[in-house]
């Protein structure tokens, strides 16, 4: 049992239209809360790959279609809200935790009807109108994945700025540190050259991830640096059936650079194990699972100076930070790490230590539970007043 002192019945809600960073984060949280001794139910708004993944992970799940307060679909919204209210009543949930802001509107409306304390987790950037519309029913606590995101969203929404809020960094299970032999074996298994520096991008292939910048940066490398390294792009454009990934493949051909695009891969940790350098050239990134996963495996990351990335990577200590949208700066950082094995190993070691200090899943779960305790104590005081 966790330090909270009682077994809680926790309802997590997630729209989960596909498997992305938010879905991976809620899966980890659900498993962590369950392992801490709590009764966790994950209510999923899409009947798709994410729901299957959650169930395969042993998480107790229910499917209720995600709907919004759109006047044209009001009956559908009311049906989903009634189903969620009935489920929460039947479960006798102590808390209702929305995994992201789009999920929150329906969940918050259902929770307020049962007087269940509500938590909204903020994981992405929205404009003021979207924030206030999705948060129209409010919450007793708002959690943000980074200070950068909290400052940005609160600057855009006065309602959110006046609400109780705090930052809780995501966490992940810390794997064993791969040895050099592990890296060479992973390279062989994946068909990668063992005698070259593997430079890896792993994530969604969409415009804001900066894939075009990394391809142009790669093309700007001196011929000697490219000869010593291979660029691997792992992932796909899941939202648009691969459209942007195909566009990036065309760009690589236009630039005359051999780049390996692998498409969507389920074994991303294996690709990260094989990597010598990991790239996160995002234009916007509230936090970022890819960065944490690479750091946890002791891999040096070159990341953009945007959003929560500098809250994970300390420049010149646990990785390198470069300005976004500047392929030349990215090329200079890549050239440095391709040439400098000692620098790669030093940054990778410190990146791993940073994960152990700040981003372990256990610490994340304990921090979330601490917020739950604050809410439950406030509710108890209000009821006894």
PAPA-71691 format. One line per field, with one value per atom (N, C-alpha, C): residue in one letter; chain; x, y, z. Coordinates in steps of 0.05 Angstrom, whole numbers. Layout:
BEGIN
lumvo [a/...]
finu [A/...]
px [X/...]
py [Y/...]
pz [Z/...]
end
This chain:
BEGIN
lumvo [x/x/x/x/x/x/x/x/x/x/x/x/x/x/x/x/x/x/x/x/x/x/x/x/x/x/x/x/x/x/x/x/x/x/x/x/x/x/x/x/x/x/x/x/x/x/x/x/x/x/x/x/x/x/x/x/x/x/x/x/x/x/x/x/x/x/x/x/x/x/x/x/x/x/x/x/x/x/x/x/x/x/x/x/x/x/x/x/x/x/x/x/x/x/x/x/x/x/x/x/x/x/x/x/x/x/x/x/x/x/x/x/x/x/x/x/x/x/x/x/x/x/x/x/x/x/x/x/x/x/x/x/x/x/x/x/x/x/x/x/x/x/x/x/x/x/x/x/x/x/x/x/x/x/x/x/x/x/x/x/x/x/x/x/x/x/x/x/x/x/x/x/x/x/x/x/x/x/x/x/x/x/x/x/x/x/x/x/x/x/x/x/x/x/x/x/x/x/x/x/x/x/x/x/x/x/x/x/x/x/x/x/x/x/x/x/x/x/x/x/x/x/x/x/x/x/x/x/x/x/x/x/x/x/x/x/x/x/x/x/x/x/x/x/x/x/x/x/x/x/x/x/x/x/x/x/x/x/x/x/x/x/x/x/x/x/x/x/x/x/x/x/x/x/x/x/x/x/x/x/x/x/x/x/x/x/x/x/x/x/x/x/x/x/x/x/x/x/x/x/x/x/x/x/x/x/x/x/x/x/x/x/x/x/x/x/x/x/x/x/x/x/x/x/x/x/x/x/x/x/x/x/x/x/x/x/x/x/x/x/x/x/x/x/x/x/x/x/x/x/x/x/x/x/x/x/x/x/x/x/x/x/x/x/x/x/x/x/x/x/x/x/x/x/x/x/x/x/x/x/x/x/x/x/x/x/x/x/x/x/x/x/x/x/x/x/x/x/x/x/x/x/x/x/x/x/x/x/x/x/x/x/x/x/x/x/x/x/x/x/x/x/x/x/x/x/x/x/x/x/x/x/x/x/x/x/x/x/x/x/x/x/x/x/x/x/x/x/x/x/x/x/x/x/x/x/x/x/x/x/x/x/x/x/x/x/x/x/x/x/x/x/x/x/x/x/x/x/x/x/x/x/x/x/x/x/x/x/x/x/x/x/x/x/x/x/x/x/x/x/x/x/x/x/x/x/x/x/x/x/x/x/x/x/x/x/x/x/x/x/x/x/x/x/x/x/x/x/x/x/x/x/x/x/x/x/x/x/x/x/x/x/x/x/x/x/x/x/x/x/x/x/x/x/x/x/x/x/x/x/x/x/x/x/x/x/x/x/x/x/x/x/x/x/x/x/x/x/x/x/x/x/x/x/x/x/x/x/x/x/x/x/x/x/x/x/x/x/x/x/x/x/x/x/x/x/x/x/x/x/x/x/x/x/x/x/x/x/x/x/x/x/x/x/x/x/x/x/x/x/x/x/x/x/x/x/x/x/x/x/x/x/x/x/x/x/x/x/x/x/x/x/x/x/x/x/x/x/x/x/x/x/x/x/x/x/x/x/x/x/x/x/x/x/x/x/x/x/x/x/x/x/x/x/x/x/x/x/x/x/x/x/x/x/x/x/x/x/x/x/x/x/x/x/x/x/x/x/x/x/x/x/x/x/x/x/x/x/x/x/x/x/x/x/x/x/x/x/x/x/x/x/x/x/x/x/x/x/x/x/x/x/x/x/x/x/x/x/x/x/x/x/x/x/x/x/x/x/x/x/x/x/x/x/x/x/x/x/x/x/x/x/x/x/x/x/x/x/x/x/x/x/x/x/x/x/x/x/x/x/x/x/x/x/x/x/x/x/x/x/x/x/x/x/x/x/x/x/x/x/x/x/x/x/x/x/x/x/x/x/x/x/x/x/x/x/x/x/x/x/x/x/x/x/x/x/x/x/x/x/x/x/x/x/x/x/x/x/x/x/x/x/x/x/x/x/x/x/x/x/x/x/x/x/x/x/x/x/x/x/x/x/x/x/x/x/x/x/x/x/x/x/x/x/x/x/x/x/x/x/x/x/x/x/x/x/x/x/x/x/x/x/x/x/x/x/x/x/x/x/x/x/x/x/x/x/x/x/x/x/x/x/x/x/x/x/x/x/x/x/x/x/x/x/x/x/x/x/x/x/x/x/x/x/x/x/x/x/x/x/x/x/x/x/x/x/x/x/x/x/x/x/x/x/x/x/x/x/x/x/x/x/x/x/x/x/x/x/x/x/x/x/x/x/x/x/x/x/x/x/x/x/x/x/x/x/x/x/x/x/x/x/x/x/x/x/x/x/x/x/x/x/x/x/x/x/x/x/x/x/x/x/x/x/x/x/x/x/x/x/x/x/x/x/x/x/x/x/x/x/x/x/x/x/x/x/x/x/x/x/x/x/x/x/x/x/x/x/x/x/x/x/x/x/x/x/x/x/x/x/x/x/x/x/x/x/x/x/x/x/x/x/x/x/x/x/x/x/x/x/x/x/x/x/x/x/x/x/x/x/x/x/x/x/x/x/x/x/x/x/x/x/x/x/x/x/x/x/x/x/x/x/x/x/x/x/x/x/x/x/x/x/x/x/x/x/x/x/x/x/x/x/x/x/x/x/x/x/x/x/x/x/x/x/x]
finu [A/A/A/A/A/A/A/A/A/A/A/A/A/A/A/A/A/A/A/A/A/A/A/A/A/A/A/A/A/A/A/A/A/A/A/A/A/A/A/A/A/A/A/A/A/A/A/A/A/A/A/A/A/A/A/A/A/A/A/A/A/A/A/A/A/A/A/A/A/A/A/A/A/A/A/A/A/A/A/A/A/A/A/A/A/A/A/A/A/A/A/A/A/A/A/A/A/A/A/A/A/A/A/A/A/A/A/A/A/A/A/A/A/A/A/A/A/A/A/A/A/A/A/A/A/A/A/A/A/A/A/A/A/A/A/A/A/A/A/A/A/A/A/A/A/A/A/A/A/A/A/A/A/A/A/A/A/A/A/A/A/A/A/A/A/A/A/A/A/A/A/A/A/A/A/A/A/A/A/A/A/A/A/A/A/A/A/A/A/A/A/A/A/A/A/A/A/A/A/A/A/A/A/A/A/A/A/A/A/A/A/A/A/A/A/A/A/A/A/A/A/A/A/A/A/A/A/A/A/A/A/A/A/A/A/A/A/A/A/A/A/A/A/A/A/A/A/A/A/A/A/A/A/A/A/A/A/A/A/A/A/A/A/A/A/A/A/A/A/A/A/A/A/A/A/A/A/A/A/A/A/A/A/A/A/A/A/A/A/A/A/A/A/A/A/A/A/A/A/A/A/A/A/A/A/A/A/A/A/A/A/A/A/A/A/A/A/A/A/A/A/A/A/A/A/A/A/A/A/A/A/A/A/A/A/A/A/A/A/A/A/A/A/A/A/A/A/A/A/A/A/A/A/A/A/A/A/A/A/A/A/A/A/A/A/A/A/A/A/A/A/A/A/A/A/A/A/A/A/A/A/A/A/A/A/A/A/A/A/A/A/A/A/A/A/A/A/A/A/A/A/A/A/A/A/A/A/A/A/A/A/A/A/A/A/A/A/A/A/A/A/A/A/A/A/A/A/A/A/A/A/A/A/A/A/A/A/A/A/A/A/A/A/A/A/A/A/A/A/A/A/A/A/A/A/A/A/A/A/A/A/A/A/A/A/A/A/A/A/A/A/A/A/A/A/A/A/A/A/A/A/A/A/A/A/A/A/A/A/A/A/A/A/A/A/A/A/A/A/A/A/A/A/A/A/A/A/A/A/A/A/A/A/A/A/A/A/A/A/A/A/A/A/A/A/A/A/A/A/A/A/A/A/A/A/A/A/A/A/A/A/A/A/A/A/A/A/A/A/A/A/A/A/A/A/A/A/A/A/A/A/A/A/A/A/A/A/A/A/A/A/A/A/A/A/A/A/A/A/A/A/A/A/A/A/A/A/A/A/A/A/A/A/A/A/A/A/A/A/A/A/A/A/A/A/A/A/A/A/A/A/A/A/A/A/A/A/A/A/A/A/A/A/A/A/A/A/A/A/A/A/A/A/A/A/A/A/A/A/A/A/A/A/A/A/A/A/A/A/A/A/A/A/A/A/A/A/A/A/A/A/A/A/A/A/A/A/A/A/A/A/A/A/A/A/A/A/A/A/A/A/A/A/A/A/A/A/A/A/A/A/A/A/A/A/A/A/A/A/A/A/A/A/A/A/A/A/A/A/A/A/A/A/A/A/A/A/A/A/A/A/A/A/A/A/A/A/A/A/A/A/A/A/A/A/A/A/A/A/A/A/A/A/A/A/A/A/A/A/A/A/A/A/A/A/A/A/A/A/A/A/A/A/A/A/A/A/A/A/A/A/A/A/A/A/A/A/A/A/A/A/A/A/A/A/A/A/A/A/A/A/A/A/A/A/A/A/A/A/A/A/A/A/A/A/A/A/A/A/A/A/A/A/A/A/A/A/A/A/A/A/A/A/A/A/A/A/A/A/A/A/A/A/A/A/A/A/A/A/A/A/A/A/A/A/A/A/A/A/A/A/A/A/A/A/A/A/A/A/A/A/A/A/A/A/A/A/A/A/A/A/A/A/A/A/A/A/A/A/A/A/A/A/A/A/A/A/A/A/A/A/A/A/A/A/A/A/A/A/A/A/A/A/A/A/A/A/A/A/A/A/A/A/A/A/A/A/A/A/A/A/A/A/A/A/A/A/A/A/A/A/A/A/A/A/A/A/A/A/A/A/A/A/A/A/A/A/A/A/A/A/A/A/A/A/A/A/A/A/A/A/A/A/A/A/A/A/A/A/A/A/A/A/A/A/A/A/A/A/A/A/A/A/A/A/A/A/A/A/A/A/A/A/A/A/A/A/A/A/A/A/A/A/A/A/A/A/A/A/A/A/A/A/A/A/A/A/A/A/A/A/A/A/A/A/A/A/A/A/A/A/A/A/A/A/A/A/A/A/A/A/A/A/A/A/A/A/A/A/A/A/A/A/A/A/A/A/A/A/A/A/A/A/A/A/A/A/A/A/A/A/A/A/A/A/A/A/A/A/A/A/A/A/A/A/A/A/A/A/A/A/A/A/A/A/A/A/A/A/A/A/A/A/A/A/A/A/A/A/A/A/A/A/A/A/A/A/A/A/A/A/A/A/A/A/A/A/A/A/A/A/A/A/A/A/A/A/A/A/A/A/A/A/A/A/A/A/A/A/A/A/A/A/A/A]
px [17/0/18/9/25/22/38/38/12/-7/-32/-49/-45/-58/-84/-96/-120/-121/-136/-138/-159/-150/-168/-180/-204/-217/-214/-197/-189/-200/-214/-223/-206/-191/-176/-192/-192/-205/-186/-188/-170/-185/-185/-198/-184/-157/-140/-148/-149/-156/-134/-109/-87/-67/-45/-24/-3/-4/16/28/41/54/35/11/-9/-19/-22/-33/-12/13/35/37/33/35/13/-12/-34/-32/-21/-17/3/25/45/33/18/6/-13/-30/-50/-36/-15/0/14/25/39/20/-4/-24/-33/-37/-46/-24/1/22/26/17/18/-5/-23/-44/-71/-75/-101/-117/-144/-162/-166/-157/-156/-174/-191/-208/-201/-194/-188/-212/-225/-247/-236/-239/-227/-248/-242/-263/-263/-243/-242/-238/-253/-250/-230/-204/-184/-158/-136/-110/-102/-107/-99/-114/-140/-156/-146/-139/-128/-102/-85/-59/-63/-81/-86/-95/-113/-123/-101/-84/-62/-42/-41/-24/-37/-61/-74/-89/-94/-109/-139/-154/-183/-195/-208/-218/-248/-260/-287/-287/-303/-305/-330/-328/-350/-342/-357/-349/-344/-321/-315/-333/-347/-364/-358/-367/-363/-390/-391/-416/-422/-423/-430/-461/-473/-502/-513/-498/-507/-506/-491/-488/-495/-514/-521/-531/-547/-558/-536/-517/-494/-479/-475/-460/-475/-501/-517/-516/-516/-515/-488/-466/-440/-437/-447/-446/-462/-486/-502/-488/-475/-461/-438/-424/-401/-411/-432/-443/-451/-465/-474/-450/-429/-406/-392/-388/-374/-391/-417/-434/-432/-432/-430/-402/-381/-354/-349/-365/-361/-333/-326/-299/-293/-269/-260/-251/-239/-227/-232/-233/-235/-213/-195/-171/-172/-175/-175/-146/-139/-112/-102/-120/-112/-136/-131/-153/-176/-171/-194/-212/-200/-216/-233/-224/-234/-263/-272/-299/-321/-321/-341/-337/-313/-307/-314/-306/-311/-341/-357/-386/-398/-389/-399/-391/-366/-356/-370/-376/-388/-417/-430/-457/-457/-434/-432/-415/-406/-389/-363/-352/-326/-304/-283/-260/-248/-243/-235/-207/-190/-163/-162/-151/-146/-116/-106/-78/-74/-56/-51/-26/-28/-6/0/-17/-12/-20/-13/-17/-43/-60/-85/-88/-105/-110/-131/-135/-153/-181/-192/-219/-222/-203/-204/-200/-182/-177/-203/-215/-238/-262/-265/-287/-284/-260/-255/-255/-249/-248/-273/-295/-319/-331/-328/-339/-319/-294/-274/-263/-246/-233/-223/-221/-210/-180/-167/-138/-130/-110/-99/-69/-61/-33/-22/3/17/43/50/74/100/98/122/115/135/131/125/139/134/105/94/66/47/52/35/35/58/60/46/49/37/7/-4/-33/-46/-33/-45/-43/-24/-22/-45/-54/-75/-103/-106/-132/-133/-149/-151/-165/-184/-197/-177/-160/-140/-120/-112/-93/-103/-129/-141/-147/-142/-149/-125/-130/-109/-93/-67/-50/-22/-9/19/31/57/72/79/72/81/93/119/133/124/122/117/141/136/157/156/177/178/193/188/204/232/251/279/291/299/310/339/349/378/393/417/434/445/440/452/482/495/524/531/557/566/559/561/554/524/507/479/473/487/483/491/514/522/503/493/474/448/438/414/418/441/447/446/457/457/429/413/385/369/374/358/369/391/403/418/429/444/473/489/518/531/547/559/583/593/618/612/586/578/564/564/548/519/501/473/459/449/435/405/390/362/342/320/296/274/260/238/214/192/168/148/128/109/122/117/128/107/107/89/105/94/110/122/107/118/140/145/168/194/194/219/234/220/234/246/233/245/271/272/297/319/313/335/345/327/336/354/346/363/389/387/412/431/419/435/449/434/446/468/467/487/513/513/537/559/584/607/606/616/615/628/649/664/647/631/614/592/579/558/569/594/606/610/612/617/590/568/542/520/498/473/450/432/408/384/371/348/324/301/277/256/249/230/203/182/155/139/116/98/79/64/43/17/11/-12/-38/-38/-63/-72/-53/-60/-51/-51/-45/-19/1/28/34/16/20/45/49/73/99/97/121/129/110/117/128/118/129/158/165/192/210/200/216/223/203/209/230/228/248/276/278/305/316/299/308/316/301/307/334/340/365/388/382/402/416/401/412/399/416/404/396/370/359/341/343/326/301/278/252/241/236/227/197/182/154/149/124/116/129/140/154/143/138/129/152/176/199/218/207/223/246/242/266/289/283/305/321/306/319/336/325/340/365/363/386/408/400/419/431/418/426/451/466/489/481/464/455/425/409/380/373/356/348/319/315/288/286/283/285/257/240/212/210/188/181/164/151/135/135/139/141/137/112/107/126/132/152/165/155/165/175/160/168/194/197/221/246/246/270/276/255/259/268/256/263/292/301/329/348/342/358/360/337/337/355/359/377/406/411/438/447/428/434/435/455/456/434/420/398/405/401/401/373/365/337/334/311/305/300/306/302/273/254/226/212/190/173/188/182/193/219/230/255/278/281/303/299/274/270/279/283/294/324/332/360/374/396/414/436/437/455/484/498/526/531/509/512/499/473/459/451/459/452/459/450/454/428/426/402/409/392/396/371/373/349/332/305/288/288/282/278/304/327/352/369/366/380/411/422/451/460/445/453/450/430/426/449/457/480/505/510/535/535/512/510/514/501/505/534/547/575/592/587/603/600/575/571/579/576/585/616/630/659/669/653/663/651/663/653/653/675/677/655/649/627/600/596/571/567/589/587/583/597/594/565/555/527/507/512/493/492/516/516/501/505/492/462/454/426/412/425/414/411/431/429/407/403/381/354/350/325/322/343/341/333/343/337/309/300/276/252/257/236/230/234/227/196/185/156/147/161/153/150/169/167/143/138/114/88/86/62/59/81/79/71/81/73/44/34/5/-12/-3/-18/-18/3/4/-17/-22/-43/-71/-74/-99/-105/-84/-88/-96/-85/-93/-122/-131/-159/-178/-170/-187/-189/-166/-166/-184/-183/-200/-229/-236/-264/-273/-256/-264/-269/-251/-254/-280/-286/-310/-335/-335/-358/-362/-340/-343/-347/-345/-348/-378]
py [-24/0/25/45/70/86/108/124/139/138/153/142/116/106/91/92/77/69/48/39/56/70/88/74/83/74/98/95/117/111/131/129/148/136/151/152/174/176/185/172/179/176/196/194/173/174/153/146/166/160/144/145/129/126/111/108/129/149/171/174/197/201/202/214/216/188/171/144/127/130/116/125/152/163/152/151/141/111/97/68/64/79/77/85/107/116/95/84/64/40/30/7/14/39/47/50/61/64/37/19/-8/-22/-20/-32/-20/5/19/10/-7/-19/-7/9/22/8/13/1/21/14/33/23/41/36/57/49/67/67/91/94/106/91/98/107/129/142/132/115/105/75/61/32/26/26/22/10/17/4/10/35/42/25/22/6/-23/-34/-61/-62/-42/-41/-40/-23/-21/-48/-61/-86/-107/-107/-126/-121/-96/-90/-98/-110/-119/-97/-74/-52/-57/-53/-56/-32/-37/-16/-18/5/6/26/20/38/54/81/99/120/122/140/168/180/208/226/244/264/291/312/340/354/377/392/408/393/404/403/425/426/407/402/384/354/349/322/319/336/338/311/297/272/251/251/232/239/265/274/266/270/263/233/217/188/180/191/184/195/218/229/212/203/186/160/149/123/127/149/154/159/174/179/153/136/111/93/93/77/87/113/124/119/120/115/85/68/39/33/46/41/53/73/89/101/114/124/147/146/168/192/188/209/204/226/224/240/227/239/238/261/263/263/246/244/267/282/306/324/348/368/360/350/342/321/303/283/295/319/329/339/350/362/342/320/299/289/282/271/291/316/336/340/340/343/320/296/272/273/280/280/300/324/344/336/320/311/292/280/261/272/297/310/294/284/270/289/290/308/302/323/320/332/318/326/327/349/350/352/333/332/347/366/382/372/364/352/365/384/396/425/439/468/474/491/499/529/541/569/574/600/607/596/598/589/559/544/515/508/521/516/520/543/550/533/525/508/480/468/441/440/463/465/479/478/494/485/460/450/449/458/461/436/439/417/427/409/417/419/407/409/405/420/418/410/390/381/387/395/402/386/378/361/376/403/419/447/462/490/506/500/515/513/490/487/501/499/512/543/554/583/591/576/583/582/560/557/576/581/600/629/634/661/665/643/644/643/632/628/639/660/671/651/636/616/595/586/566/578/603/617/619/622/625/598/576/549/537/519/505/489/490/477/472/453/446/431/428/413/386/365/338/326/322/310/282/274/245/229/203/184/159/144/119/98/72/51/53/53/56/29/25/-1/-4/-28/-32/-16/-7/7/-12/-9/-27/-25/-47/-48/-43/-39/-36/-61/-84/-109/-110/-100/-98/-81/-58/-40/-53/-67/-80/-102/-117/-138/-127/-104/-91/-82/-70/-61/-85/-107/-130/-141/-142/-152/-134/-108/-89/-83/-97/-93/-66/-56/-31/-37/-19/-23/-21/-40/-40/-21/-14/3/32/40/68/79/105/119/120/109/109/134/151/175/170/172/162/184/185/199/178/180/162/178/176/191/194/210/216/232/224/239/259/282/304/329/350/375/386/386/399/383/359/343/351/368/378/358/339/319/332/352/365/379/390/404/383/360/340/330/327/318/340/365/387/390/385/386/364/340/317/323/335/342/362/379/400/390/365/354/351/355/349/320/315/288/268/276/258/249/267/260/241/247/229/201/200/174/157/170/155/148/156/154/146/135/130/143/155/168/149/143/125/141/140/153/132/129/109/123/114/125/130/141/146/168/177/197/181/174/157/171/197/212/215/214/219/196/172/148/150/162/162/184/203/224/240/250/267/251/226/208/205/201/199/225/247/273/276/267/268/249/226/208/221/236/250/272/286/307/295/272/259/253/243/237/262/284/309/320/315/324/306/283/265/250/246/233/206/185/159/160/159/158/134/119/96/104/102/105/78/72/45/42/65/63/59/54/50/24/26/3/0/-24/-29/-32/-38/-43/-19/5/29/28/17/15/0/-20/-34/-16/1/20/40/49/67/54/29/14/14/11/10/37/59/86/95/112/126/155/166/194/194/209/211/241/245/272/278/301/311/340/345/372/386/381/390/421/429/458/465/445/448/421/422/396/402/399/404/388/363/348/329/304/287/260/239/212/203/210/201/210/235/245/229/225/211/182/169/141/139/157/157/162/182/188/165/151/129/106/104/84/94/117/128/138/148/159/189/201/231/241/262/272/301/306/334/343/362/371/401/408/437/452/477/495/505/486/493/478/489/475/463/438/425/411/412/397/407/434/443/436/428/419/390/376/349/348/363/363/388/384/406/408/431/435/430/414/407/389/382/364/337/338/313/310/329/329/356/361/387/399/425/441/459/458/475/491/514/530/514/516/502/514/498/507/518/510/519/494/483/459/461/485/489/484/494/490/460/447/419/403/411/397/400/424/427/409/407/389/360/352/324/319/338/334/330/345/343/316/305/280/256/259/237/234/256/255/249/254/253/230/207/185/191/202/209/228/247/266/252/234/219/203/189/172/189/212/229/239/250/261/239/215/193/184/183/175/195/221/241/242/236/235/213/190/168/176/188/197/217/235/254/240/219/203/190/179/165/185/210/230/241/246/263/250/228/219/190/178/151/149/127/123/123/111/111/139/156/184/198/193/204/195/170/159/171/173/185/214/229/257/260/243/243/236/216/208/230/246/268/289/293/311/300/274/261/266/262/266/294/314/342/345/334/337/323/299/284/298/308/323/348/362/386/378/356/347/340/326/318/342/363/387/402/403/416/402/376/361/363/367/368/396/416/444/450]
pz [0/0/0/-14/-16/10/11/35/40/22/25/47/54/79/75/52/46/17/12/-16/-30/-51/-65/-89/-96/-121/-140/-159/-177/-205/-216/-244/-261/-279/-299/-325/-339/-364/-386/-409/-432/-458/-475/-501/-518/-518/-531/-559/-578/-605/-620/-609/-620/-597/-602/-582/-586/-569/-569/-541/-537/-511/-488/-492/-470/-463/-483/-478/-463/-471/-457/-428/-424/-397/-379/-389/-372/-367/-386/-381/-358/-359/-338/-311/-311/-286/-275/-292/-283/-271/-284/-274/-248/-247/-222/-199/-203/-182/-172/-191/-184/-167/-176/-160/-133/-130/-104/-86/-96/-80/-83/-104/-108/-130/-129/-148/-171/-194/-217/-239/-249/-272/-293/-317/-339/-358/-361/-379/-405/-427/-452/-472/-486/-503/-532/-539/-567/-566/-582/-583/-606/-598/-618/-607/-619/-612/-583/-574/-547/-527/-530/-512/-511/-534/-535/-520/-524/-511/-480/-471/-442/-430/-444/-433/-434/-454/-455/-432/-422/-400/-373/-374/-350/-335/-348/-336/-339/-318/-319/-334/-356/-374/-380/-385/-396/-419/-439/-462/-461/-461/-464/-485/-507/-529/-519/-527/-521/-537/-524/-537/-526/-540/-531/-532/-519/-517/-543/-564/-591/-594/-600/-601/-622/-643/-664/-655/-633/-624/-594/-586/-558/-547/-562/-553/-548/-566/-563/-538/-533/-509/-484/-483/-459/-454/-476/-473/-460/-470/-459/-430/-425/-398/-378/-386/-369/-363/-384/-381/-361/-363/-345/-317/-314/-287/-274/-289/-278/-270/-287/-281/-256/-254/-230/-205/-207/-184/-176/-196/-190/-178/-188/-178/-151/-144/-119/-119/-141/-144/-125/-114/-96/-111/-134/-150/-179/-195/-224/-236/-251/-262/-292/-305/-334/-344/-363/-372/-388/-401/-416/-419/-429/-430/-448/-472/-488/-475/-459/-445/-423/-413/-388/-389/-412/-412/-404/-416/-410/-382/-375/-348/-326/-330/-310/-305/-326/-324/-309/-315/-301/-271/-266/-238/-220/-231/-214/-206/-222/-215/-192/-186/-164/-141/-144/-124/-120/-141/-140/-145/-129/-135/-162/-177/-205/-210/-224/-231/-262/-272/-301/-306/-322/-330/-356/-357/-381/-394/-420/-434/-461/-469/-495/-495/-517/-520/-535/-522/-535/-533/-550/-548/-526/-520/-497/-501/-525/-530/-525/-534/-530/-501/-487/-459/-443/-447/-431/-438/-464/-472/-461/-463/-453/-422/-410/-381/-370/-385/-378/-352/-344/-319/-296/-301/-280/-269/-249/-234/-208/-189/-163/-163/-183/-185/-214/-223/-250/-248/-262/-263/-291/-291/-316/-318/-342/-346/-345/-347/-345/-336/-325/-318/-342/-364/-389/-398/-397/-406/-386/-360/-341/-345/-349/-353/-379/-400/-425/-424/-414/-413/-394/-371/-352/-362/-378/-390/-410/-423/-442/-430/-406/-395/-366/-362/-335/-316/-326/-309/-300/-317/-309/-291/-295/-278/-249/-246/-219/-206/-220/-209/-194/-174/-161/-182/-180/-201/-191/-204/-197/-221/-220/-241/-229/-245/-238/-263/-262/-285/-289/-314/-320/-311/-308/-300/-317/-316/-331/-316/-321/-308/-318/-300/-307/-314/-339/-347/-338/-341/-337/-358/-351/-370/-390/-416/-436/-436/-439/-442/-472/-477/-504/-520/-507/-521/-528/-509/-515/-539/-541/-563/-590/-590/-614/-622/-603/-609/-620/-608/-618/-647/-653/-680/-700/-692/-709/-714/-692/-695/-713/-713/-728/-756/-762/-788/-791/-769/-769/-770/-782/-783/-755/-748/-721/-720/-743/-744/-750/-748/-752/-728/-726/-705/-715/-699/-706/-694/-711/-703/-707/-686/-687/-680/-696/-688/-684/-661/-656/-646/-660/-652/-675/-670/-691/-714/-738/-761/-770/-756/-762/-762/-773/-777/-752/-730/-706/-693/-702/-691/-703/-724/-735/-752/-764/-781/-805/-817/-840/-832/-808/-799/-796/-785/-781/-808/-828/-854/-867/-865/-876/-860/-834/-818/-826/-830/-839/-865/-884/-910/-907/-886/-882/-869/-859/-847/-867/-858/-875/-885/-909/-920/-901/-888/-871/-847/-836/-813/-822/-845/-855/-861/-870/-877/-852/-828/-803/-789/-800/-786/-804/-793/-807/-792/-808/-796/-799/-777/-776/-766/-780/-772/-766/-740/-731/-724/-736/-731/-756/-752/-775/-768/-788/-785/-781/-756/-751/-755/-750/-753/-782/-800/-829/-846/-835/-851/-866/-853/-864/-884/-887/-908/-903/-879/-875/-875/-867/-869/-898/-915/-944/-955/-945/-954/-945/-921/-911/-926/-934/-951/-978/-989/-1014/-1009/-987/-981/-979/-965/-963/-991/-1008/-1036/-1050/-1047/-1060/-1050/-1025/-1013/-1020/-1033/-1041/-1019/-997/-973/-967/-964/-956/-926/-922/-894/-892/-871/-867/-852/-865/-851/-845/-820/-812/-811/-810/-804/-775/-767/-739/-729/-705/-692/-664/-656/-629/-609/-620/-603/-602/-597/-597/-577/-553/-535/-547/-565/-577/-596/-611/-629/-613/-590/-573/-562/-555/-545/-567/-592/-614/-620/-612/-620/-605/-619/-605/-599/-615/-611/-617/-601/-606/-611/-631/-638/-631/-618/-612/-621/-648/-658/-660/-640/-640/-642/-654/-653/-629/-617/-593/-579/-552/-537/-508/-498/-469/-451/-457/-443/-462/-466/-487/-477/-483/-475/-489/-515/-529/-516/-506/-492/-467/-451/-426/-431/-450/-456/-465/-481/-490/-466/-450/-427/-407/-403/-384/-394/-420/-431/-434/-423/-424/-451/-466/-493/-492/-505/-507/-526/-518/-535/-543/-569/-579/-581/-565/-565/-570/-580/-585/-559/-560/-537/-537/-533/-533/-510/-500/-481/-458/-452/-429/-434/-459/-465/-447/-444/-426/-397/-389/-362/-358/-380/-379/-385/-405/-414/-403/-389/-381/-402/-416/-438/-429/-444/-439/-415/-401/-378/-383/-392/-397/-426/-443/-471/-483/-507/-520/-528/-524/-531/-554/-575/-598/-604/-617/-625/-644/-642/-661/-688/-708/-736/-748/-738/-749/-756/-780/-787/-784/-789/-786/-758/-738/-710/-703/-713/-708/-721/-745/-758/-742/-731/-715/-691/-677/-654/-662/-684/-694/-700/-714/-722/-697/-677/-652/-639/-638/-624/-642/-668/-685/-682/-679/-678/-650/-629/-602/-585/-585/-570/-540/-530/-501/-493/-510/-504/-503/-523/-523/-497/-489/-466/-440/-438/-414/-412/-434/-433/-428/-439/-435/-406/-393/-365/-348/-353/-337/-343/-367/-374/-358/-356/-341/-311/-300/-272/-268/-288/-286/-285/-301/-300/-273/-263/-237/-215/-217/-196/-198/-223/-226/-240/-256/-274/-270/-247/-243/-240/-249/-247/-218/-200/-172/-161/-168/-159/-171/-196/-209/-196/-190/-177/-149/-134/-108/-109/-129/-132/-139/-156/-163/-138/-124/-100/-79/-77/-59/-66/-92/-101/-94/-98/-90/-60/-44/-15/-8/-21/-17/-23/-45/-52/-33/-25/-6/21/30/56/54/31/28/28/15/14/42/57/84/102/99/115/108/82/73/83/83/92/122/137/166/177/158/167/173]
end
